[in-house]
Amino acid sequence: MRGPGRWWRGKSTPAKVETYTRGSFHFFAVMEVSAAGVPMVRQVGGATGAWLLLLVCVHAALCMVTVSHAVDWVRGKREQPLRLMCALGAATAAMAAGSFALSEYGPDDDGLDAAVGGVFGVTMIFGVGIVALGIRERRHVYALVAGFAAGSGLLVLAITGVPLEALVLAVVVLLGSGFVAFTAVFSVWLLRAVFELDDARETRARLAVAEERLRFGRDLHDVMGRNLAVIALKSELAVQLARRGRPEAVEQMIEVQRIAQESQREVRDVVRGYREADLGVELAGAQGVLTAAGIACEVTGETDGLPADVQSALAWVVREATTNVLRHGDAERCAVGVRRTEERVVLTVENDGAAAASDGGGGSGLAGLRERLAAVDGTLEAGRVGEGAFRLVAEVPLTDAGVREAVV
C-alpha cells in the first residue's frame, strides 16, 4: 500500500503545485467553519446557533465547490464557473448582511454580537477571495474587492448611521479580502506558469527529436537524390540503346547496377552514422540540457579508448535516460558516472525524481536500450532506490569488444 509520502513524491512538480493550490483553498473553507461556525454553537446555542452553523457550513461547502471548478478552469478542464461564482458572491453578501442585521436587531447579547461579527468577517473575506480564484483580469479582482468593501461600509452606515464604524469595517473587509484575493491571483499565476514551463520542456524534447529526424532525412536525400537521378538517366539511355539493338545497352545497365550497389552502401553508412553515437558527446550534451532545465547535473568518468560499438550503445543509454529525466521526472539533481575496469564498463545515471521511472522495466524506451546493449552482451537495470531516487545502470563487457562490428 502506498503511503502519503510515496503518493506525494510520485507526483510531478506541476501536479504538486495543483494539489497544493486545491488543498490550500479547500482549507480556507475548513477554517471558516472552525473560526466562525463552531464558536457560534458555544456562544449562541439553541436553535439560532444551530441555524447559523448550518448556514456557515453551506457557505463553506459552496466555497469548496467553487475552488474545485475554478482550479479546473485554470487548468483548461472546464469552462469558467461564472454561475457558481455569482452564487457564491450572492451567498456571501446575504450571509454578511444577515449576520450584521442579526447583531443590530437581534437580542442584546454580547456573545451573539461577537459570534455574528465573526461570521460577517470570515464569510466576507473568504468568500470574496475564493471568487477571485476564478477571475482572469486583475482589474476585475480589484473591482470585486473594492465593491464588497464599499458595500460592507454602506450596509453598516445604513443600519447604524455611524460613519466611523462603517469606515473601519470597510477597511477591514478591504484588507482581509484583498489579502485572500491576492493569494488567489498569485496561486493562479503560479499554477499556469508551472504548467506552461512543463509544456515548454515537453515541446523542447519533441523539437530535438524532430530536428534529428530532419537531419537524417536531409542526409538521406543528399545521398539518394543524386544517385537516383543518375540511375534514371542511364536506365532511359539503356532502353533507347536496347530498342536500337546496340550492345552498349548492356554496359549502361551494368553501370546502373554498380550505382545501385553504391547507393545501398552509402545508405548503410548514413544509417550507421545515425544509429551510432559518441559517448563523450552525449555526456556533454546531457549535462548541458539538464543544466538548462534547472537540474544540477554532475558527470564523472572517462570515455577515451572505449570501442566504438560500446560507446554507441552507452550513448543511447545516456540519451534515453536524459529524455526520461526531462519528460517524466521531477528531479533537482542528476549524476552520471562512467566507471571502467579491465573487464567491463559501467554507466550509472541516478536522479532524485523517482517519477522518471514511468517508462518502467517494460517500457518501449528501456526495452529498446536492452536490445542495443544485448548486441554487445550488455545488461541494463533500472528502478527506484532509496527515498524518491531512480537509478539506471548499464554494464558492457570489454572482452573482445573492440573487434565487434556495429549493428546497423
Buried (B, 14 or more C-beta within 10 A) or exposed (E): EEEEEEEBBBBBBBBBBBBBBBEEBBEBBEEBBBBBBEBBBEBBEEEBBEEBBEBBBEBBEBBBBBBBBBBBBBBEEEEBBEEBBEBBBEBBBEBBBBBBBBBEEBEEBEBBBBBBBBBBBBBBBBBBBBBBBBBEEEEEBBEBBBEBBBBBBEBBBEBBEEEEBBEEBBEBBBEBBBEBBBBBBEBBEEBBEBBEBBEEBEEBBEEBEEEEEEEBEEBBEEBBEEBBEBBEEBBEBBEEBBEEEEEEBEEBBEBBEEBBEEBEEBBEEBBBEBBBBBBBEBBEBBBEBBEEBEBBBEBEBEBEEBBBBBBBBBBBBBBBBBBBBBBBBBBEBBBBBBEBEEEBBBBBBBBBBBBBBBBEEEBEBBEEBBEBBEBBBBBBEBEBEEEBBBBBBBBBBBEEBEEBEBBE
